[in-house]
């Protein structure tokens, strides 16, 4: 069984998590402090984006040529990452953790492209302002418990990830994906069946399911659920009762919406609406998760 970077750090007697914010869908933001330690990561689960907030000059990657960090240094640890670190001085850093399916589906949605075009490479001690900015906002969000700011910053980070030069085989053509998305949006309040989606692509249900997952990085059910949560978020900005929002977004009941909404966002619809009323954080950008 694979473990996350957070799991490995949590085993250390020297590392200490000062703040943590659950964003739902397996995503989380954690601010760590560490000193006088040795940490090893081995075949990690999910992707971790890291920014050194304070210190770091006493942190050295042992298996990476002995280079040391600095305040503002960015590290990217993709799924399957392996590394060994030696820490001799106190420092503070923030981690954004995202499961692979969640990141790929979000990348596909935000860039309107095939999820396999995300070609994330390992980065150690880089100057990446496009990633450092959102990670600083995520650190602030974790300190304040501001889920809206965190959602926006995480989306901003994904928006700055670049497409790789990946040769795509199989999957669904872009025009088919757009047709499916348009149909899902039009039928959101109704029951959406796999057979209906497969018919749009002129495929069998089994073949469509496999090809959709290749292209979107997530199964059709997870993709549709995320779209429904996106619509619910938007509707929560107005005075519409939650029960009516549930019906408009295709959920069987208010309690069904509440369960799924909490799982994907870390908050209930009522809690999310309260945050909107407080005016905390910038406008949310849709962030699909499985």
VEXDREN-2710 file (C-alpha; in Angstrom, 1 decimal):
% VEXDREN-2710
k/r/px/py/pz
1/UNK/0.0/0.0/0.0
2/UNK/1.4/3.4/-1.0
3/UNK/1.7/6.2/1.6
4/UNK/1.4/9.9/1.1
5/UNK/4.2/12.4/1.8
6/UNK/2.1/13.5/4.8
7/UNK/2.1/9.9/6.1
8/UNK/5.9/9.7/5.9
9/UNK/6.3/13.1/7.6
10/UNK/3.7/12.2/10.3
11/UNK/6.0/9.3/11.4
12/UNK/8.8/11.7/12.2
13/UNK/9.4/12.8/15.8
14/UNK/10.8/16.1/14.8
15/UNK/8.2/17.2/12.1
16/UNK/5.2/19.0/13.5
17/UNK/2.0/20.0/11.6
18/UNK/0.9/23.4/12.8
19/UNK/-2.1/23.9/10.6
20/UNK/-4.1/21.6/8.3
21/UNK/-7.1/22.3/6.1
22/UNK/-9.2/19.5/4.4
23/UNK/-10.4/20.7/1.0
24/UNK/-12.4/17.5/0.3
25/UNK/-11.8/14.9/-2.5
26/UNK/-8.6/13.8/-0.9
27/UNK/-7.0/17.2/-1.1
28/UNK/-5.4/18.9/1.9
29/UNK/-3.1/21.7/2.8
30/UNK/-0.7/21.3/5.7
31/UNK/1.8/23.7/7.2
32/UNK/4.8/21.9/8.7
33/UNK/7.7/22.8/11.0
34/UNK/10.8/20.5/11.2
35/UNK/14.4/20.5/12.5
36/UNK/17.3/18.2/13.1
37/UNK/15.7/15.3/11.2
38/UNK/16.2/12.8/8.4
39/UNK/13.1/12.1/6.2
40/UNK/12.8/9.5/3.4
41/UNK/9.9/9.2/0.9
42/UNK/9.4/6.0/-0.9
43/UNK/6.9/5.4/-3.8
44/UNK/4.5/8.1/-2.6
45/UNK/0.7/8.1/-3.2
46/UNK/-0.7/11.3/-4.8
47/UNK/1.1/14.5/-5.8
48/UNK/2.6/17.0/-3.3
49/UNK/3.5/20.7/-4.1
50/UNK/5.7/22.3/-1.5
51/UNK/6.9/25.8/-0.7
52/UNK/9.5/26.8/1.9
53/UNK/7.9/29.6/3.9
54/UNK/10.7/30.3/6.4
55/UNK/14.3/29.0/6.5
56/UNK/15.3/26.0/4.5
57/UNK/19.0/26.7/4.0
58/UNK/19.7/23.8/6.5
59/UNK/17.6/21.4/4.5
60/UNK/19.5/19.3/2.0
61/UNK/18.3/16.6/-0.5
62/UNK/20.8/13.8/0.1
63/UNK/20.0/11.9/-3.1
64/UNK/19.8/15.1/-5.2
65/UNK/23.4/16.2/-5.3
66/UNK/23.4/17.8/-1.9
67/UNK/21.6/21.0/-2.9
68/UNK/20.0/23.0/-0.1
69/UNK/16.8/25.0/0.0
70/UNK/15.9/28.6/0.8
71/UNK/12.8/30.6/1.7
72/UNK/10.6/30.7/-1.4
73/UNK/11.9/27.4/-2.9
74/UNK/9.4/25.2/-4.6
75/UNK/9.4/21.4/-4.7
76/UNK/7.1/19.1/-6.7
77/UNK/6.9/15.5/-5.6
78/UNK/4.8/13.5/-8.2
79/UNK/3.1/10.2/-7.4
80/UNK/5.7/7.5/-7.0
81/UNK/8.3/9.9/-5.7
82/UNK/11.4/8.7/-3.9
83/UNK/13.9/11.0/-2.0
84/UNK/15.9/11.4/1.2
85/UNK/16.3/14.7/3.1
86/UNK/18.6/15.9/5.9
87/UNK/17.4/18.8/8.0
88/UNK/19.9/20.6/10.3
89/UNK/18.1/23.9/11.0
90/UNK/14.5/24.7/11.9
91/UNK/12.3/25.6/8.9
92/UNK/8.6/26.0/8.0
93/UNK/6.9/24.9/4.8
94/UNK/3.5/24.3/3.3
95/UNK/2.3/21.2/1.4
96/UNK/-0.6/20.8/-1.0
97/UNK/-1.5/17.2/-1.4
98/UNK/-3.8/16.0/-4.3
99/UNK/-4.7/12.4/-5.4
100/UNK/-3.7/11.6/-9.0
101/UNK/-7.3/11.2/-10.3
102/UNK/-8.3/14.5/-8.7
103/UNK/-5.4/16.5/-10.1
104/UNK/-5.8/15.0/-13.6
105/UNK/-9.6/15.6/-13.7
106/UNK/-9.1/19.1/-12.5
107/UNK/-6.4/19.7/-15.1
108/UNK/-8.6/18.4/-17.9
109/UNK/-11.5/20.5/-16.8
110/UNK/-9.5/23.7/-16.4
111/UNK/-7.5/23.4/-19.6
112/UNK/-10.3/21.8/-21.6
113/UNK/-8.0/19.0/-22.7
114/UNK/-7.2/15.4/-22.3
115/UNK/-6.1/14.5/-18.7
116/UNK/-3.1/12.6/-20.0
117/UNK/-1.6/15.9/-21.2
118/UNK/-0.6/16.6/-17.6
119/UNK/3.0/15.5/-17.5
120/UNK/4.1/16.4/-14.0
121/UNK/7.9/16.3/-13.4
122/UNK/9.8/16.2/-10.1
123/UNK/11.1/19.6/-9.0
124/UNK/13.6/20.2/-6.2
125/UNK/14.5/23.7/-5.1
126/UNK/13.2/25.8/-8.0
127/UNK/12.2/29.4/-8.4
128/UNK/8.6/29.1/-9.7
129/UNK/6.6/32.2/-9.0
130/UNK/3.5/30.8/-10.8
131/UNK/3.4/28.0/-8.2
132/UNK/4.8/29.9/-5.2
133/UNK/2.0/32.5/-5.3
134/UNK/-0.9/30.0/-5.0
135/UNK/1.1/28.0/-2.4
136/UNK/1.5/31.1/-0.2
137/UNK/-2.2/31.7/-0.5
138/UNK/-2.9/28.2/0.5
139/UNK/-0.7/28.7/3.6
140/UNK/-2.7/31.7/4.6
141/UNK/-5.9/29.8/4.0
142/UNK/-4.7/27.0/6.2
143/UNK/-3.9/29.4/9.0
144/UNK/-7.3/31.1/8.8
145/UNK/-9.4/28.0/8.0
146/UNK/-10.5/29.8/4.8
147/UNK/-11.9/27.1/2.5
148/UNK/-12.9/29.6/-0.2
149/UNK/-9.4/31.1/-0.5
150/UNK/-7.9/27.6/-0.5
151/UNK/-10.2/26.4/-3.3
152/UNK/-9.3/29.4/-5.4
153/UNK/-5.6/29.1/-4.7
154/UNK/-5.6/25.4/-5.5
155/UNK/-7.4/26.1/-8.8
156/UNK/-4.9/28.8/-9.6
157/UNK/-2.0/26.4/-9.1
158/UNK/-3.6/23.8/-11.5
159/UNK/-4.2/26.6/-14.0
160/UNK/-0.4/27.3/-14.1
161/UNK/0.5/23.6/-14.7
162/UNK/1.7/23.2/-18.3
163/UNK/0.7/20.6/-20.9
164/UNK/3.4/18.0/-21.6
165/UNK/4.3/16.7/-25.0
166/UNK/2.5/13.4/-24.6
167/UNK/1.5/11.1/-27.5
168/UNK/-2.2/10.2/-26.9
169/UNK/-3.5/6.8/-27.9
170/UNK/-7.1/5.8/-27.8
171/UNK/-9.4/7.8/-25.5
172/UNK/-12.2/10.2/-26.7
173/UNK/-11.8/12.9/-29.4
174/UNK/-12.1/16.5/-28.1
175/UNK/-15.4/17.1/-30.0
176/UNK/-16.9/14.0/-28.3
177/UNK/-15.8/15.2/-24.9
178/UNK/-17.4/18.6/-25.5
179/UNK/-20.6/17.0/-26.7
180/UNK/-20.8/14.8/-23.5
181/UNK/-20.1/17.9/-21.3
182/UNK/-22.8/19.9/-23.0
183/UNK/-25.3/17.0/-22.6
184/UNK/-24.4/16.6/-18.9
185/UNK/-25.0/20.3/-18.3
186/UNK/-28.4/20.2/-20.1
187/UNK/-29.6/17.0/-18.2
188/UNK/-28.1/17.8/-14.8
189/UNK/-31.4/17.7/-12.9
190/UNK/-32.3/14.3/-14.4
191/UNK/-30.9/10.8/-13.9
192/UNK/-27.9/10.4/-16.3
193/UNK/-27.2/6.9/-17.4
194/UNK/-24.0/5.5/-18.8
195/UNK/-26.0/4.2/-21.8
196/UNK/-27.0/7.8/-22.7
197/UNK/-23.4/9.0/-22.6
198/UNK/-22.2/6.0/-24.6
199/UNK/-24.8/6.7/-27.3
200/UNK/-23.4/10.2/-27.8
201/UNK/-20.0/8.7/-28.6
202/UNK/-21.5/5.8/-30.6
203/UNK/-19.8/3.3/-28.4
204/UNK/-20.8/0.4/-26.1
205/UNK/-21.1/1.3/-22.4
206/UNK/-18.0/-0.7/-21.5
207/UNK/-15.9/0.9/-24.2
208/UNK/-17.1/4.4/-23.5
209/UNK/-16.4/4.0/-19.7
210/UNK/-12.8/2.9/-20.4
211/UNK/-12.1/5.6/-23.0
212/UNK/-13.7/8.4/-20.9
213/UNK/-11.6/7.5/-17.9
214/UNK/-8.5/7.6/-20.1
215/UNK/-9.3/11.0/-21.4
216/UNK/-10.6/12.7/-18.2
217/UNK/-8.6/10.8/-15.6
218/UNK/-11.8/10.0/-13.7
219/UNK/-14.8/7.7/-14.3
220/UNK/-18.0/9.2/-15.8
221/UNK/-19.8/8.9/-12.4
222/UNK/-17.1/10.9/-10.6
223/UNK/-17.0/13.5/-13.4
224/UNK/-20.8/14.0/-13.3
225/UNK/-20.8/14.2/-9.5
226/UNK/-18.2/17.0/-9.7
227/UNK/-20.2/18.9/-12.2
228/UNK/-23.3/18.7/-9.9
229/UNK/-21.3/20.0/-7.0
230/UNK/-20.0/22.8/-9.2
231/UNK/-23.6/23.8/-9.9
232/UNK/-24.6/23.5/-6.3
233/UNK/-21.7/25.8/-5.3
234/UNK/-22.9/28.4/-7.8
235/UNK/-26.5/28.2/-6.6
236/UNK/-25.5/28.5/-3.0
237/UNK/-24.5/32.1/-3.8
238/UNK/-28.2/33.0/-3.9
239/UNK/-31.2/32.5/-1.7
240/UNK/-32.4/29.3/-3.2
241/UNK/-33.3/26.7/-0.5
242/UNK/-30.9/23.8/-0.3
243/UNK/-33.6/21.2/-1.0
244/UNK/-34.4/23.0/-4.3
245/UNK/-30.7/23.1/-5.1
246/UNK/-30.4/19.4/-4.5
247/UNK/-33.2/18.7/-7.0
248/UNK/-31.8/21.1/-9.6
249/UNK/-28.4/19.4/-9.4
250/UNK/-29.7/15.9/-9.8
251/UNK/-29.5/14.7/-6.2
252/UNK/-32.2/12.5/-4.8
253/UNK/-32.7/14.5/-1.6
254/UNK/-31.2/17.3/0.5
255/UNK/-29.4/14.8/2.7
256/UNK/-27.9/13.1/-0.4
257/UNK/-26.5/16.5/-1.6
258/UNK/-25.2/17.2/1.9
259/UNK/-23.3/13.9/2.1
260/UNK/-21.7/14.3/-1.3
261/UNK/-21.0/18.0/-0.9
262/UNK/-19.2/17.4/2.4
263/UNK/-17.1/14.6/0.9
264/UNK/-16.0/16.7/-2.0
265/UNK/-15.5/20.1/-0.3
266/UNK/-15.0/19.3/3.3
267/UNK/-18.1/21.4/4.3
268/UNK/-21.8/21.0/4.3
269/UNK/-23.9/23.2/1.9
270/UNK/-25.0/25.3/4.9
271/UNK/-21.5/25.8/6.1
272/UNK/-20.4/26.7/2.6
273/UNK/-23.2/29.3/2.3
274/UNK/-22.2/30.8/5.7
275/UNK/-18.7/31.2/4.4
276/UNK/-20.0/32.9/1.3
277/UNK/-22.0/35.3/3.5
278/UNK/-18.9/36.2/5.4
279/UNK/-17.3/37.2/2.1
280/UNK/-14.2/35.2/2.7
281/UNK/-12.0/34.4/-0.2
282/UNK/-12.2/35.2/-3.9
283/UNK/-14.6/33.6/-6.4
284/UNK/-14.5/29.8/-6.6
285/UNK/-13.2/28.1/-9.7
286/UNK/-14.7/24.6/-10.3
287/UNK/-12.4/21.9/-9.0
288/UNK/-13.5/18.3/-9.9
289/UNK/-12.7/15.4/-7.7
290/UNK/-13.6/11.8/-7.5
END
